Each structure stands twice: as structure tokens, then as C-alpha cells.
Amino acid sequence: MCGRFSLTANNNELNQRFGIAVLQNLAPRWNIAPSQSTVILRARGLETTAEMAAFGRPSGAAGKRLINARAESVQEKPTFRDVFVHSRCLVLASGWFEWAAPQCPYHIQLLDGRVMAMAGLYFPGHSTEQGHFVIVTTAADGSLKDIHHRCPLVLPSARWTAWLREPVDAASSCLVPASASFFNSYRVSPDVGNVRNDNAGLVAPFTEPASAQATGQRDLFS
């Protein structure tokens, strides 16, 4: 699954990467969590626009949100099938977080560190209410499976247009896991698990303190 991600690029970087004008005043975000807003790309007529939307669709149950849609069933599930046809989006991210075990999160990013585009589905808001999005996930490839068996559907640039504005058959051809060879992953601090934390230290490589390592060794050989 994908429940946390980062987006630290500035407006100029997004403009150069995606060829769109970002009018929102974006601040770096290192820990975007469900219910929080971030920038997505949508097709509006002949244009691709950048707009703000909230991560996760309220499910009706108190405090519950749908945050992911499985690529394998997105065209059949009643919650997602119409949105897949009419309202796809790109979710921009510098990387995403995944937990290999409790208190053992990893940050995963493109090898070249550029902003990636994750496949998303957009749910319009009512009246003036902000819209919501979910991230499409797929089976993890290769070494990514060592961290978690699911991962976001990250789209190469050649598929951005197909996902945003082409018919369903073309969009369906995008539902293919990206190769693990395109990504770099490394362990980060468990502090990312707290949604109140949002700072650059969350994406810095983490090494378990020597005292903790020593304790683990004593436990192992005791």
C-alpha cells in the first residue's frame, strides 16, 4: 500500500518536469498523510492543470478513508470503475514511504531523484469542497518486494498522457508495475510514523543507534 509520501520540489522544478504552470505557493512536504492536501495533475479540456486535492476519499465510516485502489481490480470495483473511466489524475511525489516491519520505514525514490508521477483517481468535491484522490497500487517488483509486496503505480513519462486523457483501453495498458531497477530505497527514521512530523530529517538515511544494535546482539546470543 502507499499511505505516506513526500513532495519537496519547487514550482520551477515541477514546471520543467511536467510542462505545467503551478500557481499554488507550494512548501516542501516530507510526510504527506491521508486527509492532507497536495498538488495533483488533471486533464481539463486540452490543458493539464495543477490543483490541490486531499489524500484519501472519505468512506462514510467515522475517520475512515480509502487511500489506495488496486490496479488489478480498479476497473471492476464499484467505488472506482466510473472514476477510472472519467477522472484519472497524476499524484506528484519525490518519493514514498513503506514499512518493512513496525518501526522500520523506508523511503523509496527514483534513482535520479526526480519527481515521479503516481497513477491516481480523482473524486470531485461537492460544490466548493476540495476534491479527493486515491493512489493506484500494484504488485511490487524485484527488490521492492523485500520491503512490501505492494507499491504505488509509478508511471513513466511516456504514459502520462495516456493515463490523464486517453480512452480506457490506453489507460488500462498503463496498469503495469514499474521495474524495481528504476528506484533507490533506504531506511529512514521511525519518526515518519507520526503525522505531526514534517521535516527534511524524515528522508535522511537512518542507522540504528549503536546501543540498540548492541542490545539486539546480546538478546540474540543470550
C-alpha positions, 0 to 999 in steps of 0.5 A, a space after each residue: 500500500 502507499 499511505 505516506 509520501 513526500 513532495 519537496 520540489 519547487 514550482 520551477 522544478 515541477 514546471 520543467 518536469 511536467 510542462 505545467 504552470 503551478 500557481 499554488 505557493 507550494 512548501 516542501 512536504 516530507 510526510 504527506 498523510 491521508 486527509 492532507 492536501 497536495 498538488 495533483 495533475 488533471 486533464 481539463 479540456 486540452 490543458 493539464 492543470 495543477 490543483 490541490 486535492 486531499 489524500 484519501 476519499 472519505 468512506 462514510 465510516 467515522 475517520 475512515 478513508 480509502 487511500 489506495 485502489 488496486 490496479 488489478 481490480 480498479 476497473 471492476 470495483 464499484 467505488 472506482 470503475 466510473 472514476 477510472 473511466 472519467 477522472 484519472 489524475 497524476 499524484 506528484 511525489 519525490 518519493 514514498 514511504 513503506 514499512 518493512 516491519 513496525 518501526 522500520 520505514 523506508 523511503 523509496 525514490 527514483 534513482 535520479 531523484 526526480 519527481 515521479 508521477 503516481 497513477 491516481 483517481 480523482 473524486 470531485 468535491 461537492 460544490 466548493 469542497 476540495 476534491 479527493 484522490 486515491 493512489 493506484 497500487 500494484 504488485 511490487 517488483 524485484 527488490 521492492 518486494 523485500 520491503 512490501 509486496 505492494 507499491 504505488 503505480 509509478 508511471 513513466 513519462 511516456 504514459 502520462 498522457 495516456 493515463 490523464 486523457 486517453 480512452 480506457 483501453 490506453 489507460 488500462 495498458 498503463 496498469 503495469 508495475 514499474 521495474 524495481 531497477 528504476 528506484 533507490 530505497 533506504 531506511 529512514 527514521 521511525 519518526 515518519 510514523 507520526 503525522 505531526 512530523 514534517 521535516 527534511 530529517 524524515 528522508 535522511 538515511 537512518 542507522 540504528 543507534 549503536 546501543 540498540 544494535 548492541 542490545 539486539 546482539 546480546 538478546 540474540 546470543 543470550 
